[in-house]
Amino acid sequence: MRKTTIGVVLLIVGVIGLVAVYSMRPPSGLSEALMMMAEGRQNFIKEPFYQIFMAISGSISLFGMLQIIAGVSGGKGSQS
């Protein structure tokens, strides 16, 4: 049960990180940059850091999923 709890927490943190980083993505072209200016959004994460933060958040989410799977499969074997 302990691995499952840690996995759920890591999964939630990773998904929140993915959403937060994605909401601060850099503009991908001129039209998107103009739309950002029209909306008043002037804060964004620059390109290499955006990709690094997305990779870290994705890795945390993946590690959380692996912990959940390990906790569930390990719990079934010990109950038999």
Summary of the structure (lengths in Angstrom):
residues: 80
radius of gyration: 18.0
end to end distance: 15.3
largest distance: 61.2
contacts: 217
relative contact order: 0.24
helix: 81%
strand: 0%
